[in-house]
Amino acid sequence: VWIFGYGSLVWRPGFEFTSRKVGFIRGYSRRFWQGDTFHRGSERMPGRVVTLLEDCGACTWGVAYEVRGEQIAASLQYLNMREAVLGGYDTKLVKFHPQEKDAEEPILALVYIATPQNPSYLGPASEEDIAAQIIVSSGCAGHNIEYLLRLADFMRFFCPQAEDKHLFSIEEALISILPCLYYTEESLEET
């Protein structure tokens, strides 16, 4: 079984796997439209994490993990809790295209997608509003800022040829807000 990750799964799968491949799926765009009240936020201040939006001309880059034998049941049980129960995501089968030049045919992979029907779905907002929400949110897995920056770093390092305007616009908005926060904190310490 192959499992495709496009959010925190790219750097923290949390399950044992046999192999991993960087690549993409077609027909979806990555969007910070899913709320998170456990991993990267709280009930009071939900974080923003990614989901996929059907988009005919788009492709989303990430990592596919191959799980075999005993790894299958353990990984699916873990991901069901992490993504479906706690995250509100549904599963779909998609065609994953490995990045490797001599890659074989596309691989069928399982992917977790949050739909507008789940109670944590936040939907669209401006990049500035999403960045402002990310700055103030933290959960059991860490600060929401870490989630955004790790995902942007993954894209730059492993998929430099790929475009993800939504992701990088939010990162840019976050960086433009952060100096103001640091300046304010330093000013308060000096007085």
Backbone as a ProteinNet text record, in pm:
[ID]
protein_1_A
[PRIMARY]
VWIFGYGSLVWRPGFEFTSRKVGFIRGYSRRFWQGDTFHRGSERMPGRVVTLLEDCGACTWGVAYEVRGEQIAASLQYLNMREAVLGGYDTKLVKFHPQEKDAEEPILALVYIATPQNPSYLGPASEEDIAAQIIVSSGCAGHNIEYLLRLADFMRFFCPQAEDKHLFSIEEALISILPCLYYTEESLEET
[TERTIARY]
84.9	0	89.1	47.8	118.5	29.8	87.9	15.5	81.2	1.5	54.5	32.4	139.4	132.3	170.3	99.8	123.5	129.2	115.8	124.5	234.4	201.3	303.3	355.9	283.4	333.9	463.9	492.7	615.7	740	731.1	848.5	826.7	702.6	676.9	566.2	601.8	497.3	440.6	525.5	477.1	446.5	480.8	458.9	577.3	594.1	702.8	664.6	764.2	741	861.8	840.8	946.4	1028.6	960.8	1031.8	947.7	1011.3	940.6	988.7	897.5	930.4	868.1	943.8	891	825.5	713.9	644.1	517.4	424.4	304	180.5	65.3	-61.8	-123.9	-201.6	-266	-412.1	-465	-606.5	-642.4	-539.6	-563.3	-467.6	-516.6	-433.6	-430.2	-314	-299.1	-348.8	-432.7	-486.7	-486.9	-455.2	-461.2	-604.9	-696.3	-838.1	-896.8	-816	-865.8	-826.1	-920.9	-892.1	-834.4	-755.4	-694.9	-702.4	-776.4	-792.5	-715.5	-629.5	-553.9	-403.8	-361.1	-217.7	-150.4	-214.5	-152.8	-239.6	-336.8	-424.2	-503	-598.1	-681.6	-826.7	-916.6	-1057.9	-1074.1	-999	-1007.1	-943.7	-831	-758.7	-719.5	-810.8	-778.2	-661.9	-575	-467.5	-518.2	-431.2	-463.5	-366.5	-421.1	-340.9	-394.4	-323.2	-360	-458	-532.6	-616.3	-600.8	-668.9	-662.8	-797.1	-789.6	-906.2	-901.4	-1010.8	-1012.2	-988.4	-891.3	-847.8	-784.9	-863.1	-824.6	-681.7	-637.8	-507.5	-391	-415.1	-310.1	-245.1	-131.3	-70.5	-15.5	-14.3	33.9	150.2	260.6	380.3	379.4	440.5	451.1	534.7	505.6	581.6	484.2	516.9	439.9	523.9	458.8	524.4	469.4	560	519.4	518.8	406.4	397	364.6	428.9	412.9	388.8	328.7	311.3	243.9	309.1	254.5	247.4	326.3	324.9	189.1	118.9	-6.1	-111	-143.3	-247.6	-207.3	-80.9	-34.4	-39.8	4.7	5.6	-136.4	-224	-361.7	-437.2	-410.3	-473.5	-425.4	-294.7	-237	-292.6	-292.5	-339.2	-489.4	-564.8	-708.6	-732	-655.3	-669.6	-616.7	-497.6	-433.1	-508.6	-548.1	-606.5	-759.5	-820.5	-966.7	-1037.1	-1005	-1073.7	-1039.5	-910	-868.5	-868.8	-854.1	-839.8	-961	-1053.4	-1171.4	-1149.4	-1046.6	-1014.2	-1080.4	-1114	-1163.6	-1050.7	-1064.4	-961.1	-1009.2	-914.4	-938.6	-819.3	-839	-728.8	-691.2	-562.1	-512.7	-396.3	-364	-246.7	-129.1	-26.6	94.8	201.2	265.4	370.2	504.9	592.6	723.7	806.5	892	978.4	1091.8	1131.9	1248.4	1231.1	1340.4	1337.9	1297.5	1347.2	1318	1199.3	1110	996.4	903.6	847.4	752.2	617.8	515.7	379.7	339.2	235.8	186.3	147.3	157.9	128.5	-3.2	-91.3	-214.1	-178.5	-222.7	-189.7	-314.1	-315.2	-420.5	-385.6	-483.5	-458.7	-573.3	-540.9	-640.6	-673.6	-804.7	-850.9	-963.9	-953.8	-1061.6	-1160.6	-1285	-1388.1	-1463.4	-1533.8	-1611.7	-1720.3	-1755.1	-1859.4	-1813.3	-1682.2	-1638.4	-1643.1	-1666.8	-1687.2	-1564.9	-1444.8	-1324	-1285.2	-1359.9	-1327	-1347.7	-1245.1	-1252.5	-1275.6	-1230.5	-1249.1	-1151.6	-1175.5	-1081.1	-1074.9	-959.6	-935.2	-815.2	-790.2	-673.9	-546.2	-437.7	-308.2	-270.5	-299.6	-267.6	-348.8	-476.7	-561.6	-518.1	-481.9	-434.2	-304	-211.7	-84	-107.1	-198.2	-227.9	-284.4	-366.2	-421.5	-311.8	-222.6	-112	-20	6.1	97.3	50.6	-79.1	-130.1	-174.1	-150.3	-201.7	-91.4	-121.8	-28.8	-109.4	-58.2	-128.6	-32.4	-81.6	-2.4	123.8	119.1	234.3	329.6	293.3	380.9	309.3	388.4	332.8	293.8	188.6	139.8	242.1	324.8	430.3	525.7	563.1	653.8	595.4	467.5	399.5	416	384.6	395.8	539.3	635	773.9	836.4	804.2	857	803.9	676.5	617.8	682.9	703.2	770	914.5	985	1122.5	1125.6	1031	1023.6	1010.4	919.5	897.2	1022	1090.8	1212.4	1323.8	1339.9	1451.4	1426	1307.2	1280.1	1209.2	1141.6	1062.7	1086.9	1212.4	1240.3	1174.4	1142.6	1080.1	929.4	871.3	726	683.9	565.3	509.2	398.8	395.7	286.4	264.1	199.7	180.8	109.2	7.4	-70.6	20.4	98.2	189.2	290.4	357	463.2	408	286.9	224.1	192.2	149.1	120.3	250.6	354.9	485.5	534.3	520.7	562.8	481.9	351.7	266.3	307.1	338.1	380.8	511.4	606.3	736.7	721	627.6	608.1	544.5	469.3	406.5	504.6	586.4	673.5	768	835.3	924.7	851.4	726.6	647.9	629.9	607.9	589.4	719.3	832	960.6	994.1	968.4	997.8	915.3	789.6	701.3	749.1	787.6	834.9	964.1	1056.3	1183	1158.9	1069	1037.4	980.4	897.5	837.3	942.1	1039.8	1145	1234.3	1255.5	1342.9	1278.7	1146.3	1079.4	1054.2
-117.9	0	123.8	224.9	352.6	459.1	548.6	656.9	787.6	880.5	1008.8	1115.6	1185.6	1295.6	1425.9	1531.8	1663.2	1773.9	1739	1833.9	1786.4	1772	1730.6	1589.3	1508.7	1373.9	1378.6	1489	1494.4	1495	1546.3	1545.6	1463.1	1429.3	1352.7	1250.3	1139.7	1042.2	977.9	944.2	887.1	738.7	673.2	529	468.4	336.9	267.6	247	260	239.8	169.8	112.2	38.6	130.1	219.2	314.2	440.7	545.1	671.5	732.9	804.4	870.7	1009.3	1107.2	1241.4	1243.5	1312.4	1321.3	1403.3	1382.5	1466	1387.6	1447.8	1399.1	1511.4	1475.8	1575.6	1593.6	1713.2	1738.4	1797.6	1836.9	1894.3	2009.2	2108.5	2217.6	2205.3	2235.4	2235.9	2370.6	2367.6	2490.3	2482.6	2592.8	2603.7	2636.4	2547.2	2572.1	2482.5	2397	2306.8	2359.8	2364.5	2403.8	2286.9	2316.6	2212.7	2255.8	2179.6	2212.5	2115.8	2032.9	1934.9	1944.4	1913.8	1907.5	2044.9	2142.7	2274.5	2390.3	2359.7	2464	2412.4	2490.6	2452.3	2488.8	2447.9	2482.5	2635	2703.7	2849.4	2918.3	2862.9	2921.5	2810.3	2775.3	2670.3	2711.3	2615	2639.3	2619.2	2644.7	2622.8	2519.9	2412.8	2309.2	2288	2208.9	2195.3	2081.6	2101	1998.9	2012.6	1928.6	1935.9	1980.8	2061.7	2113.9	2060.8	2002.6	1954.9	2072.4	2054.5	2161.3	2095.1	2087.9	2010.6	2032.3	2157.6	2186.1	2183.8	2156	2168.9	2034.9	2044.6	1925.9	1964.5	1867.6	1889.3	1795	1852	1774.6	1729.1	1614.1	1560.5	1433.9	1345.3	1221.7	1104.5	997.6	873.6	773.1	706.7	606.5	468.8	374.3	236.5	163.1	102.5	21	-122.1	-217.3	-359.2	-442.6	-558.1	-656.4	-598.1	-618.5	-571	-417.4	-350	-203.2	-148.7	-224.5	-174.7	-147.5	-248.4	-232.1	-126	-127.5	-31.5	111.4	133.9	269.3	319.6	233.1	276.1	304.4	226.7	252.3	387.2	409.7	535.7	654.5	643.8	753.9	777.3	671.4	689.4	779.5	757.2	841.1	982.1	992.7	1123.1	1209.1	1150.4	1227.9	1227.5	1112.9	1104.9	1143.9	1077.3	1103.2	1242.5	1274	1403	1515.4	1481.8	1585.1	1610.8	1515.9	1534.4	1505.3	1428.3	1397.9	1268.6	1261.2	1139.6	1083.2	957.3	895.9	882.9	895.4	875.4	802.6	743.4	685.1	780.8	804.9	895.8	830.7	883.9	837	925.6	863.7	933.4	917.1	1028.7	1029	1055.9	954.3	976.6	1078	1148.5	1252.5	1194.2	1073.1	1012.5	1011.2	1036.5	1043.9	909.9	800.6	668.3	601.3	681.9	629.5	548.4	448.2	363.6	435.4	360.9	414.9	478.9	563.2	618.6	507.5	538.2	442	483.5	388	419.3	439.6	550.2	582.4	631.6	605.9	654.4	796.2	887.1	1023.3	1066.4	1150.8	1204.1	1347.9	1373.5	1503.8	1551.2	1673.8	1732	1799.5	1766	1823.2	1933.8	2018.3	2125.8	2074	1946.8	1891.3	1863.3	1861.7	1828.5	1953.2	1934.7	2049.4	2139.4	2091.2	2172.9	2250.8	2233.8	2300.6	2451.3	2529.5	2675.4	2744.6	2682.9	2741.8	2853.2	2924.4	3025.9	3149.2	3212.4	3340.6	3401.7	3528.6	3592.4	3533.8	3543.2	3493	3562.6	3691	3767.1	3718.2	3689.4	3638.7	3499	3415.1	3280	3290.1	3375	3393.5	3443	3537.8	3592.2	3483.3	3394.6	3284	3183.5	3156.1	3062.5	3114.7	3243.9	3303.7	3281.6	3281.8	3273	3132.2	3032	2897.4	2797.6	2713.2	2608.6	2491.9	2369.8	2251.4	2146.2	2024.3	1913.2	1881.6	1902.1	1870.9	1988.5	2104.6	2220.6	2341.9	2446.2	2572.7	2561.5	2631	2631.6	2694.2	2787.2	2847.8	2739.4	2647.6	2538.5	2458.5	2429.2	2352.9	2423.4	2551.2	2628.7	2631.5	2664.3	2679.3	2546.8	2438.4	2307.1	2264.5	2294.1	2259.5	2341.9	2469.7	2555.6	2509	2471.6	2421.3	2291.6	2202	2076.8	2107.7	2198.5	2231.3	2290.3	2379.5	2440.3	2337.7	2248.7	2154.8	2035.5	1975.8	1852.7	1874.7	1987.1	2011.4	2152.8	2191.6	2331.4	2375.1	2278.6	2311.8	2334.9	2296.7	2305.7	2444.4	2483.9	2610.5	2581.7	2659	2651.3	2793	2872.5	3015.5	3037.5	2956.8	2969.6	2954	2847	2818.9	2931.5	2970.2	3071.1	3211	3240.1	3369.2	3379.4	3268.6	3267.5	3280.1	3211	3223	3367.9	3430	3570	3663.3	3640.1	3721.5	3703.2	3581.1	3552.2	3625	3617.6	3682.6	3833.8	3889.8	4035.1	4078.5	3988.9	4019.8	3998.9	3895.6	3856.7	3966	4043	4146.5	4243.9	4272.9	4362	4300.5	4169.7	4102.1	4102.1	4072.5	4072	4210.8	4310.8	4447.9	4486.1	4448.5	4480.7	4411.1	4284.3	4211.1	4270.9	4305.3	4365.2	4501.3	4578.1	4710.1	4697.4	4596.7	4576.6	4536.8	4454.7	4412.3	4528.5	4625.6	4739.5	4839.4	4844.1	4944	4893.1
0	0	0	-78.7	-80.7	-18.9	58.8	125.7	85.4	32.5	-12.9	93.1	129.8	225.7	160	192.6	131.5	236.6	364.4	475.3	569.3	696.5	794.9	770	694.9	664.3	584.3	514.4	434.8	523.7	646.1	735	860.9	894.7	1016.5	990.3	921.7	892.5	1020.3	1116	1241.5	1235.3	1125.3	1111.7	1037.5	1053	983.4	838	750.8	608.1	547	428.3	358.8	269.6	198.9	113.1	99.5	46.7	24.7	-105.5	-171.3	-297.1	-297	-344.5	-365.1	-503	-513.6	-641.4	-626.8	-716.7	-717	-758.8	-729	-779.2	-861.8	-961.6	-1047.8	-1008.1	-1040.1	-1019.6	-884.9	-807.4	-674.7	-647.3	-570.8	-518.4	-366.7	-307.8	-162.3	-109.3	-4.2	53.7	205.9	271.3	417.4	459.2	429.2	452.6	560.9	623.1	726	863.9	954.3	1092	1169	1269.6	1352.8	1498.6	1577.4	1719.6	1808.7	1749.6	1828	1801.7	1679.6	1647.1	1642.2	1577.2	1555	1602.2	1687.1	1739.2	1857.3	1902.7	2017.2	1985.4	2072.2	2053.7	2050.4	2136.7	2145.1	2024.1	1978.7	1864.8	1766.6	1676.6	1579.2	1490	1463	1368.2	1226.4	1130.4	989.1	934.3	878.3	814.1	672.7	594.2	453.5	427.8	322.9	262.8	112.1	39.2	-106.7	-161.9	-264.5	-333.3	-476.4	-523.6	-662.1	-755.8	-847.4	-936.1	-1058.7	-1166.9	-1286.7	-1335.2	-1345.6	-1404.9	-1308.5	-1181.6	-1079.8	-1047.5	-979.3	-920.1	-783	-694.4	-558	-532.6	-487.9	-457.9	-312.5	-288.8	-154.1	-154.4	-60.2	-44.3	-37.2	-109.5	-99.2	-20.8	73.6	157.3	123	103.7	80.4	213.8	246.5	367.5	325.7	393.2	358.3	482.3	461.8	569.4	692.4	806.5	934.1	941.6	860.3	858.9	813.5	728.8	670	777.8	855.9	958.7	1060.3	1103.2	1203.8	1150	1026	969.4	945.3	895.1	869.1	998.7	1101.2	1232	1287.1	1280.1	1327.2	1248.1	1115.2	1031.3	1045	1068.1	1090.2	1211.6	1317.7	1437.1	1410	1353.8	1331	1230	1119.4	1010.1	1008.9	1032.6	1021.4	1151.6	1262.2	1388.9	1441.9	1453.6	1509.1	1405.6	1278	1176	1089.3	1081.8	998.4	850.9	817.3	678.4	632.7	503.3	439	353.7	313	228.5	84.3	-6.9	-149.6	-208.2	-324.7	-399.9	-512.1	-527.8	-631	-704.7	-821.6	-896	-858.7	-801.6	-759.3	-866.7	-904.4	-1006.8	-939.4	-930.9	-868	-945.3	-871.7	-927.7	-1012.7	-982.4	-1048.6	-1200.3	-1269.2	-1415.7	-1479	-1422.8	-1479	-1408.2	-1354.8	-1278.6	-1367.7	-1305.5	-1375	-1388.3	-1415.5	-1425.4	-1292.3	-1296.2	-1169.5	-1072.1	-944.5	-837.6	-773.1	-748.4	-674.9	-528.5	-472.4	-333.2	-260.1	-132.1	-43.7	-1.7	1.3	45	136.1	232.4	325.6	284.5	263.9	217.8	309.1	357.5	438.1	344.3	357.9	271.7	345.4	271	334	429.2	420.1	505.9	648.9	674.6	811	899.8	1029.5	1119.5	1138.5	1107	1125.1	1000.3	893	767.7	781.4	749.3	761.7	628.2	521	389.6	359.2	249.6	203.2	292.9	288.6	355.3	283.5	306.1	243.2	303.8	229.2	278.7	409.2	419.7	541.3	660.7	638.9	748.6	791.7	694.4	727.2	806.5	761.4	832.3	974.3	992.3	1125.7	1217.3	1162.5	1241.9	1277.5	1184.4	1207.7	1318.5	1319.4	1417.4	1561.1	1584.6	1722.6	1762.7	1677.1	1703.6	1735.6	1833.5	1875.9	1931	1910.7	1959	2010.2	2025.8	2081.3	2000.4	1867.9	1783	1768	1823.7	1814.9	1760	1735	1687.8	1541.3	1503.9	1366.6	1271.3	1322	1239.7	1190.3	1279.1	1241.7	1125.9	1131.8	1026.5	891.5	887.2	763.7	711.9	799.3	755.8	713	782.9	742.7	606.8	582.1	452.9	341.2	364.3	265.2	241.9	349	334.9	254.7	281.2	205.3	56.4	22.2	-118.4	-182.7	-112.5	-168.6	-188.3	-91.2	-94.4	-186.9	-179.3	-253.4	-387.2	-403.3	-525.4	-577.3	-599.5	-636.1	-766.7	-852.7	-980.8	-967.8	-855.9	-838.5	-790	-831.7	-786.2	-685.5	-579.8	-482.8	-432.2	-516	-487.8	-355	-327.5	-204	-81.5	-78.7	33.4	51.7	-55.5	-43.7	-16.8	-60.3	-29.6	118.8	177.4	321.9	400.4	356.1	422.2	415.6	300	282.5	374.4	382.7	470.6	616.4	654.4	791.9	823.6	733.3	754.5	763	687.2	692.7	824.4	889.1	1017.9	1134.6	1127.3	1239.3	1288.6	1201.8	1256.3	1348.4	1318.7	1404.8	1542.6	1546.1	1674.6	1754.8	1686.6	1757.2	1809.2	1727.4	1766.4	1889.9	1889.5	2002.1	2128.7	2120.4	2238.1	2292	2202	2245.5	2310.7	2253	2307.9	2447.9	2469.4	2600.3	2703.5	2660.2	2752.7	2794.6	2704.4	2732.9	2829.4	2832.2	2918.2	3056.9
[MASK]
+++++++++++++++++++++++++++++++++++++++++++++++++++++++++++++++++++++++++++++++++++++++++++++++++++++++++++++++++++++++++++++++++++++++++++++++++++++++++++++++++++++++++++++++++++++++++++++++

